[in-house]
Amino acid sequence: MANQINIYDNEHYLDHIADKWRKMGYITPGMPTYAAYSFAFSYEHPNEGAQNRITNLTNFIRAHAARAGNTGTVVHAYSIAYGSNIPVTYGISEEVTIPDAYGTSAANIDTRPKVRDRKAEHAFRAALAYPDGNVPPSVLPRKVTQCAEMMSLPRAIESIRHFPHGTPIVITSLTMDFEYGKKSMCRNCEGYANRMVEGRLGLCIIDAATHPGIVYESADTRRLWGNKQVVPYSHNYYQPQY
């Protein structure tokens, strides 16, 4: 265990895994730095089960903290989005496997990243979350692409596009801050979640940072399941051990 923890305390860990997956062709040469870290960590930990997700997310934060100690640049929120089929109480037994997707918020302006890099990062996030180019205006005094969910949720949703519309799928999102505290979705992220569920029959998104878990689903999806309410899984194991 000590050796594993030391891996994430290495200030070069994120650069090492980004280089690894870049050489394998999974990360494009022009991908912004923090996006490359999120993609690489997701490839390293594609689907390791519920009990390991909180450990992986805290290690993801830990790795960024180690890098921040070296560069002085930090991001303030970290997210995981993962998918599953509806619980067995809905009479659904098929397995829906969706790779876990990790993400970070964009570097805040007070961390002073290069202006060109910051613009490239937000342009990348916008293309990822809104591939149709129809990016809505922000309802908060920050860019609509700022949050960590804008790096993790779009990739989880992209992973379900090959399933037929109407397939019952839950995507759960959990976001933490730099000190491992849970962060619920902001109004921009809520708008994104609502847009996604309205556009796909059968999709529910759960915000696991809330208790018992705010559920986003369309009226058509509720009718599809006979007005049954999606009951979130127990998130007790998401309590980090400080």
C-alpha positions in Angstrom: 0.0 0.0 0.0 2.8 2.4 0.8 4.3 1.9 -2.6 1.0 2.6 -4.2 0.5 5.8 -2.3 4.1 6.9 -3.2 3.1 6.6 -6.9 0.5 9.4 -6.5 2.8 11.5 -4.3 5.3 11.6 -7.2 5.1 15.1 -8.7 5.8 13.6 -12.2 3.2 10.8 -12.0 0.5 12.6 -14.1 3.0 13.6 -16.7 4.3 10.0 -16.9 0.9 8.5 -17.5 -0.1 11.2 -20.0 3.1 10.5 -21.9 2.3 6.7 -21.8 -1.1 7.0 -23.3 0.0 9.7 -25.7 2.6 7.3 -27.1 -0.1 4.6 -27.4 -2.2 7.0 -29.5 -5.1 7.5 -27.0 -4.2 11.1 -26.3 -3.7 13.6 -29.1 -0.5 15.7 -29.1 -2.4 18.9 -28.9 -4.7 17.9 -26.0 -4.5 20.5 -23.2 -2.5 19.5 -20.1 -5.2 19.0 -17.6 -7.5 17.2 -20.1 -4.6 14.9 -20.9 -4.2 14.1 -17.1 -7.9 13.3 -16.8 -8.0 11.1 -19.9 -4.8 9.3 -18.9 -6.0 8.6 -15.3 -9.3 7.4 -16.7 -7.5 5.0 -19.0 -5.4 3.8 -16.0 -8.5 3.1 -14.0 -11.3 2.3 -16.4 -13.7 0.3 -14.2 -12.4 -1.0 -10.9 -15.7 -1.3 -9.0 -17.6 0.8 -6.5 -15.4 0.1 -3.6 -12.3 1.4 -5.4 -13.8 4.6 -6.9 -13.4 6.8 -3.9 -9.8 5.6 -3.5 -9.1 6.3 -7.1 -10.7 9.8 -6.9 -8.7 10.7 -3.8 -5.5 9.4 -5.4 -6.4 11.6 -8.5 -6.6 14.6 -6.2 -3.4 13.5 -4.4 -1.5 13.3 -7.7 -2.6 16.8 -8.6 -1.5 18.1 -5.2 1.9 16.6 -5.8 2.2 18.2 -9.2 0.9 21.5 -7.7 3.7 21.4 -5.2 6.1 21.3 -8.1 4.5 23.8 -10.5 2.4 26.1 -8.3 -0.7 25.6 -10.5 -3.7 24.0 -9.0 -7.3 23.1 -9.9 -10.0 23.2 -7.3 -12.4 20.4 -8.2 -12.1 16.8 -9.2 -14.8 14.5 -10.5 -15.7 11.0 -11.5 -18.6 9.9 -13.6 -19.5 6.3 -14.0 -22.5 4.3 -15.4 -24.5 1.3 -14.6 -27.9 -0.3 -15.3 -30.9 0.4 -13.2 -30.9 -1.5 -9.9 -32.4 -5.0 -10.0 -35.6 -3.8 -8.4 -36.5 -2.5 -11.8 -36.4 -6.1 -13.2 -33.4 -5.4 -15.4 -30.6 -7.9 -15.3 -28.5 -6.9 -18.4 -25.0 -5.5 -17.6 -24.2 -2.1 -18.9 -20.5 -1.5 -18.7 -19.3 2.0 -19.0 -15.7 3.1 -18.3 -15.2 5.4 -15.4 -14.3 8.9 -16.5 -12.3 11.4 -14.3 -12.0 15.1 -14.7 -10.8 18.3 -13.1 -12.1 21.8 -13.2 -10.2 24.3 -15.4 -7.4 26.1 -13.8 -8.8 29.2 -12.1 -7.6 32.6 -13.1 -5.8 33.1 -9.8 -3.4 30.3 -10.6 -2.2 32.3 -13.6 -1.9 29.7 -16.4 -0.8 31.0 -19.7 -3.7 32.9 -21.4 -3.3 30.8 -24.6 -3.4 27.6 -22.6 -6.5 28.6 -20.7 -8.3 29.5 -24.0 -7.3 26.2 -25.5 -8.5 24.3 -22.4 -11.9 25.9 -22.5 -12.3 25.4 -26.2 -11.5 21.7 -25.7 -14.0 21.4 -22.9 -16.7 23.1 -25.0 -16.1 20.7 -27.9 -16.2 17.8 -25.5 -19.4 18.7 -23.7 -21.2 20.4 -26.6 -20.1 18.6 -29.8 -22.9 20.3 -31.7 -21.3 23.6 -31.0 -24.4 25.0 -29.3 -22.7 26.1 -26.1 -25.2 27.8 -23.7 -24.3 31.0 -21.8 -23.1 30.6 -18.3 -25.6 31.5 -15.5 -22.8 32.1 -13.1 -19.8 34.5 -13.1 -17.5 31.9 -14.6 -17.3 30.0 -17.9 -19.9 27.3 -18.5 -17.0 24.9 -19.1 -15.2 25.6 -15.8 -16.4 22.7 -13.7 -14.9 19.3 -13.3 -18.2 17.7 -14.4 -17.6 19.2 -17.8 -14.6 16.9 -18.2 -16.0 13.7 -16.7 -19.8 13.6 -17.6 -19.4 14.1 -21.3 -17.1 11.2 -21.6 -19.4 8.9 -19.6 -22.3 10.0 -21.8 -20.3 9.4 -25.0 -19.7 5.8 -23.8 -23.5 5.0 -23.8 -24.2 6.3 -27.3 -24.1 2.8 -28.8 -26.9 1.6 -26.6 -30.4 2.0 -28.1 -32.5 5.0 -26.9 -34.7 3.7 -24.1 -32.0 1.5 -22.5 -32.3 2.2 -18.8 -28.9 3.6 -17.7 -27.8 5.6 -14.7 -24.7 7.7 -14.7 -23.5 8.8 -11.3 -21.4 11.9 -10.8 -19.3 12.6 -7.7 -17.2 15.7 -7.4 -14.8 16.7 -4.6 -12.7 19.7 -3.9 -9.0 20.0 -3.2 -9.5 19.0 0.5 -11.7 16.0 -0.4 -15.0 17.7 0.5 -18.0 16.8 -1.7 -19.3 19.5 -4.2 -22.8 19.3 -5.5 -23.5 20.4 -9.1 -23.6 24.1 -9.7 -26.4 25.7 -11.9 -24.3 25.3 -15.0 -23.8 21.6 -14.4 -27.4 21.1 -13.5 -28.3 22.7 -16.8 -26.0 20.3 -18.6 -27.4 17.3 -16.8 -31.0 18.3 -17.6 -30.0 18.9 -21.3 -28.5 15.4 -21.5 -31.4 13.5 -19.9 -34.0 15.4 -21.9 -32.1 14.4 -25.1 -31.8 10.7 -24.2 -34.7 8.4 -23.3 -33.8 6.1 -20.4 -30.9 8.1 -19.0 -30.8 9.2 -15.4 -27.9 11.2 -13.9 -27.4 11.2 -10.1 -25.4 13.8 -8.2 -23.7 11.6 -5.5 -22.4 14.7 -3.7 -25.9 15.3 -2.5 -27.8 13.2 0.0 -29.5 10.9 -0.8 -28.6 11.9 -4.4 -30.4 14.4 -6.7 -31.8 12.5 -9.7 -32.0 14.1 -13.1 -34.3 12.4 -15.6 -36.9 13.4 -18.1 -40.6 13.0 -17.7 -40.6 10.5 -20.6 -38.0 8.4 -18.8 -40.1 8.4 -15.7 -43.1 7.2 -17.7 -40.9 4.6 -19.4 -40.4 3.0 -15.9 -44.0 3.4 -14.9 -43.4 6.5 -12.8 -41.1 4.6 -10.5 -38.5 6.8 -8.9 -34.9 5.9 -9.4 -33.4 5.2 -5.9 -29.7 6.0 -5.8 -27.3 3.4 -4.6 -26.0 3.8 -1.1 -23.1 6.2 -1.2 -21.9 5.5 2.3 -18.6 4.2 1.0 -18.0 7.6 -0.6 -17.1 9.1 2.8 -13.3 9.7 2.6 -11.1 8.6 5.4 -9.0 11.6 6.5 
